[in-house]
């Protein structure tokens, strides 16, 4: 019996073959594969075309061993799991992050932890499982991320609470200016008894939006009709709105520090027979899908949440590529979107 010969398997494409096909150096191909921002767009296009034509698959394991990198980054969210998945702001930020990482060879690990008494999150991060971290929705007292920057490159979504130094990397909006624009609109349409449902006062966004609310009223010679603290959830805002109306039934406007909270506020106003904007005008913050989810669409301060996520991931990739030109403090613009509620 004659055994048939096995057909030879075609050689696997190599980094050198891609470099030759694209007419560039091996190092340039490596930079493109690793998502380095230092390569000109036309070169990136040429290398990617060669990769697709040759069906080249990067050897992640070999590259990780050679560079001591995992090609993974972590998204750390110190929040309750229900809150994370229930807030459209997070969905927009994560979409922006993944859109940027899709252009690189990095994968994303999601770590949602409102508390970490056994320090599992820090042990995981410090054990070499990821090359860098993105942190969003951090609060005062989130001690397990306090020393993360000494371990790896970190980019924060929002101004860090416990990190006020110039060396921090973060992407944020000017929450004070955004809140001022929203409250000023209420003043401009003739409202004078203006209250607010704040965000958490252990978070920079909550603090800054309350500061903007107060500054706008001060500039107009007005005082806050009422202030109740919320927690960036609809249920928390509903409870805060009931407290506020019980103590201050004559208010004619509300600035609510997030769209999701405004959904809870609008429900309470409807159940109490308060017309919007007739009896009480409402302005919120975010311009998320929640702003147009109810029967009355919300006038809101828009922040570019998806673009913020994209920018966070881009900054981290640049840090991982040893780009020394990465700016530390990055602010994106807000704008007021006028709809039915005010």
C-alpha positions in Angstrom: 0.0 0.0 0.0 1.4 3.3 -1.1 0.9 6.2 1.3 0.0 9.4 -0.3 2.2 12.4 0.4 0.7 15.2 2.5 0.5 18.4 0.5 2.9 21.1 1.9 1.2 23.8 4.0 1.9 27.2 2.6 4.2 29.3 4.7 2.5 31.6 7.2 2.9 35.3 6.3 5.5 37.0 8.5 6.2 40.6 9.6 9.0 40.7 7.1 6.7 39.6 4.2 4.2 42.4 5.1 7.0 44.9 5.3 8.3 43.9 1.8 4.8 44.0 0.4 4.1 47.5 1.8 7.6 48.8 0.9 8.4 49.8 4.5 10.6 48.6 7.3 9.8 45.8 9.7 9.8 48.3 12.6 7.1 50.4 10.8 4.9 47.3 10.4 5.3 46.6 14.1 4.3 50.1 15.0 1.2 49.9 12.8 0.2 46.5 14.3 0.6 47.9 17.8 -1.5 51.0 17.1 1.3 53.6 17.4 0.2 57.2 16.5 3.7 57.9 15.1 3.0 56.5 11.7 1.7 58.7 8.9 -1.9 57.8 7.8 -0.9 56.9 4.2 1.7 54.5 5.6 -0.8 52.9 7.9 -3.2 52.4 5.0 -0.5 50.8 2.9 0.6 48.4 5.7 -3.0 47.5 6.5 -3.7 46.7 2.9 -0.6 44.4 2.8 -1.8 42.7 6.0 -5.2 42.1 4.5 -3.8 40.9 1.2 -1.4 38.5 2.8 -3.8 37.4 5.5 -1.2 38.1 8.1 -2.1 37.4 11.7 0.1 39.0 14.4 1.6 36.5 16.8 0.3 38.0 20.0 2.0 35.5 22.3 5.4 36.0 20.7 5.0 39.8 20.7 3.9 39.8 24.3 6.9 37.8 25.4 9.3 40.0 23.5 7.8 43.3 24.6 6.6 42.2 28.1 3.2 43.5 27.1 -0.2 41.8 27.3 -1.8 43.8 24.5 -4.8 44.3 26.9 -6.0 47.3 28.8 -8.6 47.5 31.6 -11.6 49.7 32.0 -12.1 50.1 35.8 -15.5 51.3 36.9 -15.9 51.8 40.7 -19.7 51.5 40.5 -22.5 49.1 41.3 -23.1 46.7 38.5 -26.8 47.7 38.1 -25.9 51.4 37.9 -23.2 50.7 35.3 -25.5 48.8 33.0 -28.5 51.1 33.6 -26.9 54.4 32.7 -26.7 55.3 29.0 -23.7 57.6 29.7 -21.5 54.6 30.4 -22.7 52.8 27.2 -21.7 55.8 25.2 -18.2 56.1 26.8 -17.6 52.3 26.4 -18.6 52.5 22.7 -16.1 55.3 22.1 -13.4 53.3 23.9 -14.0 50.2 21.9 -14.2 52.1 18.6 -10.6 53.4 19.3 -9.3 50.0 20.5 -10.8 48.3 17.4 -8.2 50.3 15.4 -5.4 48.8 17.5 -4.4 45.3 18.5 -5.4 45.8 22.1 -8.3 44.1 23.8 -10.4 45.5 26.7 -11.0 43.9 30.1 -14.0 45.4 32.0 -13.7 45.5 35.8 -16.8 46.8 37.5 -16.4 47.1 41.3 -18.2 49.4 43.7 -16.0 48.2 46.6 -13.0 45.9 46.7 -12.5 44.9 50.4 -10.3 42.0 49.4 -8.3 44.1 46.9 -9.0 41.6 44.1 -9.1 44.3 41.5 -5.8 45.8 42.4 -4.2 42.4 42.6 -5.4 41.6 39.1 -4.2 44.9 37.7 -0.8 44.7 39.4 -0.2 41.1 38.4 0.7 42.0 34.8 -2.6 41.1 33.2 -3.0 44.5 31.5 -0.6 47.1 30.2 -2.7 50.2 31.2 -6.0 51.2 32.6 -8.9 53.5 31.9 -10.9 54.7 35.0 -14.4 56.2 34.9 -17.0 57.2 37.5 -14.6 57.3 40.4 -15.6 58.7 43.8 -13.8 60.1 46.8 -12.8 57.1 48.9 -12.1 54.8 45.9 -8.8 54.0 47.6 -8.0 51.0 45.5 -7.3 53.2 42.4 -5.3 55.8 44.4 -1.9 54.2 43.6 -2.7 52.7 40.3 -0.7 55.3 38.4 2.5 54.2 40.0 1.9 50.7 38.5 0.9 51.4 34.9 -0.2 54.2 32.5 -3.7 55.4 33.5 -6.2 57.7 31.9 -9.2 59.0 33.8 -12.6 59.7 32.4 -13.4 62.9 34.3 -11.2 64.9 36.5 -9.8 62.6 39.2 -11.2 63.0 42.7 -8.1 62.1 44.7 -5.6 63.1 42.1 -5.2 66.8 41.6 -1.6 66.9 40.4 -0.5 68.1 37.0 0.8 64.6 36.1 -2.6 63.0 35.8 -4.0 62.2 32.4 -7.8 62.7 32.0 -10.5 63.6 29.6 -13.4 65.7 30.8 -15.8 68.5 30.0 -16.0 71.9 31.8 -18.9 70.8 34.0 -19.0 74.2 35.7 -19.4 76.1 32.4 -21.9 73.5 31.1 -24.1 73.9 34.2 -23.9 77.7 34.0 -25.2 77.6 30.4 -28.1 75.4 31.5 -29.1 77.5 34.5 -28.6 80.7 32.5 -31.2 79.4 30.0 -33.7 79.0 32.8 -33.0 82.6 33.9 -33.3 83.9 30.4 -36.8 82.4 30.0 -37.9 84.2 33.1 -37.6 81.6 35.8 -36.6 83.0 39.2 -37.3 80.3 41.8 -34.8 77.7 40.5 -33.9 74.5 42.4 -31.5 71.7 41.6 -31.1 68.0 42.0 -27.4 67.5 42.2 -25.2 64.6 41.3 -23.2 62.8 44.0 -21.0 65.3 46.0 -18.2 62.8 46.2 -17.6 63.0 42.5 -16.1 66.0 40.6 -18.9 66.1 38.1 -21.5 66.4 40.9 -19.5 69.0 42.7 -18.7 71.1 39.5 -22.3 71.1 38.2 -23.5 72.3 41.6 -20.8 75.0 41.5 -22.0 76.1 38.0 -25.6 76.2 39.3 -24.7 78.5 42.2 -22.4 80.7 40.1 -25.2 81.3 37.5 -27.6 82.3 40.2 -25.1 84.5 41.9 -24.3 86.3 38.7 -28.1 87.0 38.2 -28.6 88.2 41.8 -30.7 85.1 42.6 -30.4 82.6 45.4 -31.1 78.8 45.1 -34.7 78.1 45.8 -33.8 74.5 46.8 -31.0 72.0 46.7 -31.4 68.3 47.0 -28.7 65.7 46.4 -29.1 62.8 44.0 -26.9 59.9 43.0 -27.1 59.9 39.2 -29.9 57.4 39.2 -33.6 57.9 38.3 -34.8 56.4 41.6 -32.5 58.6 43.7 -33.6 61.7 41.8 -37.3 60.8 42.2 -36.9 60.6 45.9 -34.9 63.9 45.9 -37.6 65.6 43.8 -40.3 64.6 46.3 -38.3 66.0 49.2 -37.6 69.2 47.3 -41.3 69.8 46.3 -42.5 69.1 49.8 -40.3 71.8 51.2 -40.4 74.2 48.2 -43.8 73.9 46.4 -43.4 77.2 44.7 -40.4 76.6 42.5 -40.7 77.3 38.8 -37.6 75.6 37.4 -35.2 72.7 38.1 -31.7 72.1 37.0 -31.1 68.3 37.2 -27.5 67.1 37.0 -28.1 64.2 34.6 -30.6 63.1 32.0 -31.2 59.8 33.8 -32.0 61.6 37.0 -34.3 64.0 35.1 -36.3 61.0 34.0 -37.0 60.3 37.7 -37.8 64.0 38.3 -40.2 64.2 35.3 -42.1 61.2 36.6 -42.6 62.8 40.0 -43.7 66.1 38.4 -46.3 64.2 36.3 -47.7 62.3 39.2 -48.1 65.5 41.2 -49.8 67.3 38.3 -47.0 69.8 37.6 -46.9 70.7 33.9 -43.5 70.9 32.2 -42.5 73.5 31.2 -45.6 75.5 32.2 -45.4 75.1 36.0 -41.8 73.9 36.2 -39.1 74.2 33.5 -36.5 71.5 33.5 -32.9 71.5 32.2 -30.7 68.4 32.6 -27.1 67.4 31.6 -25.6 64.7 29.3 -27.8 64.6 26.1 -28.0 60.9 26.3 -30.8 58.7 24.9 -32.7 59.2 28.2 -33.2 62.9 27.2 -35.7 61.8 24.5 -37.1 58.7 26.1 -40.1 60.2 27.7 -43.3 62.1 26.5 -41.5 65.4 27.0 -38.1 65.7 25.5 -35.5 67.3 27.7 -33.5 70.5 27.2 -30.1 69.4 28.2 -26.4 70.3 28.3 -24.8 68.0 25.8 -21.4 66.4 26.5 -19.7 64.3 23.8 -19.6 61.1 25.8 -18.7 58.7 22.9 -16.0 61.1 21.8 -14.7 61.3 25.3 -14.4 57.5 25.5 -12.5 57.5 22.1 -10.2 60.2 23.3 -9.5 58.3 26.6 -8.5 55.2 24.7 -6.4 57.2 22.2 -4.5 58.9 25.0 -3.8 55.5 26.7 -2.6 53.9 23.4 -0.3 56.9 22.9 1.1 56.5 26.4 1.7 52.8 25.8 3.6 53.7 22.6 5.8 56.0 24.6 4.5 59.1 23.0 6.0 62.0 25.0 3.6 64.6 23.5 0.4 63.3 25.2 -1.4 66.2 27.0 -2.3 65.6 30.6 -5.6 67.6 31.0 -8.0 67.3 28.1 -11.3 69.2 28.0 -14.0 68.7 25.4 -16.8 71.2 24.7 -20.4 71.2 25.9 -23.4 72.8 24.3 -27.0 73.5 25.3 -29.6 71.5 23.3 -33.1 73.1 23.4 -36.1 70.8 23.5 -39.6 70.8 25.1 -38.8 70.9 28.8 -37.5 74.4 29.0 
